[in-house]
Amino acid sequence: MHGGLFPYLGEGHRSRIRITLTLLDEALVKFEEWAQGREVRSVLYIEKNTLDSQVRVKLLADIAGIRRIIKELLDDLHLEASPQDIAKTIRGHCYILWVDVLEMTGKYLRGFGEPPQELVDYLDPKANQILEYLDHIKTLLLKH
């Protein structure tokens, strides 16, 4: 028995609801950052924040409204927040990205037609270097 408005809520239902609300809350963090003016600029990933001040204010109000509902659900369904282990999150991303980077090599590019050999000779070593960095990051974070 967990308590709340539905003390006999099954663990499967409770878990599904908690996961969905956690994903929603995670997205709200990003929305809030954008509403506050975030514009990340990296090498290829560049954000262009086109939100005007009126939209930002309304977006922040909607985010606050959703968070109030999430808090109510947390209390009423007796859900608990679970801290996210960032080391595990980064490692998970590395595993997913590893496959994507591997598919950038000549062997996999052939699925889109035969790539020029010069491209394969150029790209494969670079992709392999990235894969080594991703492996290193995964190993580095195993200790955490």
VENJO-V24797 format. One record per backbone hydrogen bond with DSSP energy under -0.5 kcal/mol. NH is the residue of the N-H (numbers start at 0). CO is the residue of the C=O. If there is no record, write none. Layout:
# VENJO-V24797
nh=(NH,NH)
co=(CO,CO)
This chain:
# VENJO-V24797
nh=(1,4,5,8,13,14,15,16,17,18,19,20,21,22,23,24,25,26,27,28,29,30,31,32,33,34,35,36,37,41,45,46,48,49,55,56,57,58,59,60,61,62,63,64,65,66,67,68,69,70,71,72,73,74,75,76,77,78,82,84,85,88,89,90,91,92,93,94,95,96,97,98,99,100,101,102,103,104,107,108,109,110,111,111,112,118,119,120,121,122,123,125,126,127,128,129,130,131,132,133,134,135,136,137,138,139,140,141,141,142,143)
co=(6,75,75,5,9,10,11,12,13,14,15,16,17,18,19,20,21,22,23,24,25,26,27,28,29,30,31,33,32,44,43,39,46,47,51,52,53,54,55,56,57,58,59,60,61,62,63,64,65,66,67,68,69,70,71,72,74,73,80,82,83,84,85,86,87,88,89,90,91,92,93,94,95,96,97,98,100,101,104,104,105,107,108,112,109,115,115,116,117,118,119,121,122,123,124,125,126,127,128,129,130,131,132,133,134,135,136,137,138,139,140)
